Amino acid sequence: MIIIRLDVMLAKRKMTLTELSEQVGITLANLSIFKTGRAKAVKLETLNKICQVLQCQPGDLLEWEADEERIAE
């Protein structure tokens, strides 16, 4: 499972989701969907813009965690 760590990077950069939305040019609603992990996909272009604004690497925003249910099978 992919874990989204956008809230961690926003806190480190002392930035709100609204400020990020304005700087990246993505709606607050779409960024919120991404932040909460409900997004089914993310464009590389979008990820690039977020990384540019937050001055971070994609790995700072995304983390893979093994799905315990799958491992148990």
Stockholm file with secondary structure:
# STOCKHOLM 1.0

chainA/1-73         MIIIRLDVMLAKRKMTLTELSEQVGITLANLSIFKTGRAKAVKLETLNKICQVLQCQPGDLLEWEADEERIAE
#=GR chainA/1-73 SS CEEECHHHHHHHTTCCHHHHHHHHTCCHHHHHHHHTTCCSCCCHHHHHHHHHHHTCCHHHHEEECCCHHHHHC
#=GC SS_cons        CEEECHHHHHHHTTCCHHHHHHHHTCCHHHHHHHHTTCCSCCCHHHHHHHHHHHTCCHHHHEEECCCHHHHHC
//
